[in-house]
């Protein structure tokens, strides 16, 4: 019997609720860290020396202009054409030592003939003796360009085109005649309702 009472007492006590414990909210101080102060890194400025390349030295080409022994020659030619007033000539000769002699003549516009005798070699250079044959006259060109009349072409006269206007017959369409529709009136039978309900 005591056991039953004790068990009942324990059951009553266990059925009562314990109050929820009230704990204060923890307050932690905000940590304060010192601001880091790092010194700026100081790097030495790079000092590179400019590379010193030797100046290119190309050897000068060693070649010489070939020298050929003088070749003897002789030539002459002349032109005389009175209608075109062309009268000139040239003659020249050279020996195997490079000594050259020659002469040329030219008919000038004033009627004189210019005659040039010359000689040339490697020692004295070019030496010329100029002479004139005849007397100078006032230059009057005998040639006159022909005066061509301005072309006078008659303006072409074309007849005005005369086209008659085309004549098309007027279209004559008769209006279509449709018969009037004749629908029979519908004939529905009269409904029959019962007289008694």
ABEGO torsion letter per residue (X at the ends): XAAAAAAAAAAAAAABBBBBBBBBBBBBBBBBBBBBBBBBBBBBBBBBBBBBBBBBBBBBBBBBBBBBBBBBBBBBBBBBBAAAGBBBBBBBBBBAAGBBBBBBBBBBAAGBBBBBBBBBBAAAEBBBBBBBBEBBBBBBBABBBBBBBBBBBBBBBBBBBBBBBBBBBBBBBBBBBBBBBBBBBBBBBBBBBBABX
